[in-house]
Every structure is written in structure tokens, then in C-alpha cells.
Amino acid sequence: MSDLGLWLGELAVFDATVEAVPFLWDLAVTDSVNSRSGVVELLQAILERGNPPQIEVQRAAHRAVLSGRSTADMLACDKDAAVRAAAANLVTAISSHVCESCRPA
């Protein structure tokens, strides 16, 4: 997870981040995935990171995470306590998300 985080969202968001987010949402809801809470935490990291030189990429990455709000809500009721906690944090981050790149034009 830490290597994946470095490439997708811990330092900045990239084109690959935008493409990966739907797969991350799928992993987060797949019971056989070992670190679902880590996947949810990575989604939150993506929402909290930027890429000012590539504001369009940042906007697309953030919107990809924001579009999974209903999945985050569902995960906040998951049977796994770590997933519930990570999802609750993500729901809060989604609810309070404001950044320059995501503001309507």
C-alpha cells in the first residue's frame, strides 16, 4: 500500500491517479482484499493532495474520489472496524472538501 500510495496520491496526483480511482473503490468493497482500510485511506490522501502545475489532473482526481461518496457511506457501516473508521474519516473529508481546482467555474 505504501508504494502504491507514493505513485497515486501521497505526494501529488497524476494522470494515473485519475484512472486508478475507480479500481480503488472496487478494492475497497471487496472483502478478500487484505487492506481495505488502507485503500480507503489512500482515497482520502488523493482527495487531500494536489498538482498545481496540472490543475485539470487534480480536479479529475478529486472528482473521481468525490463521485464515490455513496460507496464511502456504505463502507462507514462495514463489519470491519478499521474500514468503518477509515470510511468515516473519508466521508468527513468528502463532505468538507473545498479546493480551488474543484470550485465551479
C-alpha beads as a LAMMPS data file, in Angstrom:
LAMMPS data file: protein, C-alpha beads

105 atoms
104 bonds

1 atom types
1 bond types

-500.0 500.0 xlo xhi
-500.0 500.0 ylo yhi
-500.0 500.0 zlo zhi

Masses

1 110.0

Atoms # bond

1 1 1 0.000 0.000 0.000
2 1 1 2.801 2.445 0.784
3 1 1 4.373 2.005 -2.657
4 1 1 1.007 2.379 -4.326
5 1 1 0.352 5.489 -2.270
6 1 1 3.582 7.080 -3.437
7 1 1 2.609 6.574 -7.067
8 1 1 -1.030 7.562 -6.785
9 1 1 -1.587 10.195 -4.184
10 1 1 0.651 10.743 -1.186
11 1 1 2.919 13.299 -2.815
12 1 1 0.738 14.564 -5.660
13 1 1 -1.944 13.317 -8.008
14 1 1 -1.146 12.270 -11.554
15 1 1 -2.913 11.103 -14.724
16 1 1 -2.566 7.529 -13.461
17 1 1 -4.298 8.528 -10.242
18 1 1 -7.437 9.525 -12.103
19 1 1 -7.512 6.194 -13.927
20 1 1 -6.820 4.200 -10.744
21 1 1 -9.528 5.686 -8.503
22 1 1 -12.418 3.555 -9.851
23 1 1 -10.320 0.435 -9.228
24 1 1 -9.521 1.634 -5.717
25 1 1 -13.237 1.995 -4.996
26 1 1 -13.709 -1.590 -6.256
27 1 1 -10.907 -2.833 -3.998
28 1 1 -12.365 -1.016 -1.003
29 1 1 -15.591 -3.013 -1.228
30 1 1 -14.008 -6.396 -1.998
31 1 1 -13.947 -8.490 1.171
32 1 1 -10.985 -10.588 0.025
33 1 1 -8.687 -7.534 -0.117
34 1 1 -6.354 -7.574 2.897
35 1 1 -6.003 -3.850 3.490
36 1 1 -9.348 -2.336 2.596
37 1 1 -8.862 0.341 5.237
38 1 1 -5.552 1.217 3.585
39 1 1 -7.319 1.565 0.240
40 1 1 -9.875 3.909 1.807
41 1 1 -7.066 5.910 3.400
42 1 1 -5.375 6.172 0.003
43 1 1 -8.590 7.544 -1.486
44 1 1 -8.610 10.197 1.225
45 1 1 -4.951 11.019 0.532
46 1 1 -5.807 11.508 -3.139
47 1 1 -8.609 13.887 -2.194
48 1 1 -6.249 15.868 0.016
49 1 1 -3.368 16.142 -2.451
50 1 1 -2.929 18.346 -5.442
51 1 1 -0.853 19.011 -8.506
52 1 1 -0.906 22.769 -9.075
53 1 1 1.022 22.630 -12.364
54 1 1 -1.652 20.222 -13.666
55 1 1 -4.819 21.619 -12.142
56 1 1 -7.028 19.653 -14.579
57 1 1 -5.496 16.405 -13.345
58 1 1 -6.016 17.466 -9.735
59 1 1 -9.661 18.319 -10.443
60 1 1 -10.265 14.986 -12.198
61 1 1 -8.632 13.003 -9.375
62 1 1 -10.633 14.807 -6.718
63 1 1 -13.882 14.379 -8.636
64 1 1 -13.176 10.667 -9.075
65 1 1 -12.926 10.318 -5.293
66 1 1 -15.911 12.592 -4.667
67 1 1 -18.032 10.517 -7.044
68 1 1 -17.673 7.541 -4.699
69 1 1 -19.499 9.222 -1.823
70 1 1 -22.256 6.602 -1.740
71 1 1 -19.645 3.845 -1.554
72 1 1 -17.886 5.660 1.289
73 1 1 -21.220 5.938 3.117
74 1 1 -21.751 2.200 2.698
75 1 1 -18.212 1.437 3.925
76 1 1 -18.844 3.558 7.020
77 1 1 -21.199 0.739 8.093
78 1 1 -18.800 -2.097 7.198
79 1 1 -18.336 -5.088 9.521
80 1 1 -14.576 -4.360 9.722
81 1 1 -13.872 -1.694 12.365
82 1 1 -10.764 -0.393 10.568
83 1 1 -12.710 0.027 7.338
84 1 1 -15.556 1.758 9.213
85 1 1 -13.128 4.206 10.822
86 1 1 -11.274 4.963 7.581
87 1 1 -14.564 5.382 5.712
88 1 1 -15.962 7.705 8.378
89 1 1 -12.875 9.880 8.006
90 1 1 -13.237 9.823 4.224
91 1 1 -16.936 10.763 4.412
92 1 1 -15.985 13.731 6.580
93 1 1 -13.255 14.720 4.108
94 1 1 -15.667 14.434 1.178
95 1 1 -18.323 16.467 2.997
96 1 1 -15.920 19.254 3.826
97 1 1 -13.876 19.206 0.615
98 1 1 -13.130 22.594 -0.839
99 1 1 -10.210 23.442 -3.051
100 1 1 -9.527 25.889 -5.803
101 1 1 -9.463 23.220 -8.508
102 1 1 -12.876 21.810 -7.564
103 1 1 -14.777 25.078 -7.376
104 1 1 -17.243 25.561 -10.221
105 1 1 -16.057 27.950 -12.903

Bonds

1 1 1 2
2 1 2 3
3 1 3 4
4 1 4 5
5 1 5 6
6 1 6 7
7 1 7 8
8 1 8 9
9 1 9 10
10 1 10 11
11 1 11 12
12 1 12 13
13 1 13 14
14 1 14 15
15 1 15 16
16 1 16 17
17 1 17 18
18 1 18 19
19 1 19 20
20 1 20 21
21 1 21 22
22 1 22 23
23 1 23 24
24 1 24 25
25 1 25 26
26 1 26 27
27 1 27 28
28 1 28 29
29 1 29 30
30 1 30 31
31 1 31 32
32 1 32 33
33 1 33 34
34 1 34 35
35 1 35 36
36 1 36 37
37 1 37 38
38 1 38 39
39 1 39 40
40 1 40 41
41 1 41 42
42 1 42 43
43 1 43 44
44 1 44 45
45 1 45 46
46 1 46 47
47 1 47 48
48 1 48 49
49 1 49 50
50 1 50 51
51 1 51 52
52 1 52 53
53 1 53 54
54 1 54 55
55 1 55 56
56 1 56 57
57 1 57 58
58 1 58 59
59 1 59 60
60 1 60 61
61 1 61 62
62 1 62 63
63 1 63 64
64 1 64 65
65 1 65 66
66 1 66 67
67 1 67 68
68 1 68 69
69 1 69 70
70 1 70 71
71 1 71 72
72 1 72 73
73 1 73 74
74 1 74 75
75 1 75 76
76 1 76 77
77 1 77 78
78 1 78 79
79 1 79 80
80 1 80 81
81 1 81 82
82 1 82 83
83 1 83 84
84 1 84 85
85 1 85 86
86 1 86 87
87 1 87 88
88 1 88 89
89 1 89 90
90 1 90 91
91 1 91 92
92 1 92 93
93 1 93 94
94 1 94 95
95 1 95 96
96 1 96 97
97 1 97 98
98 1 98 99
99 1 99 100
100 1 100 101
101 1 101 102
102 1 102 103
103 1 103 104
104 1 104 105
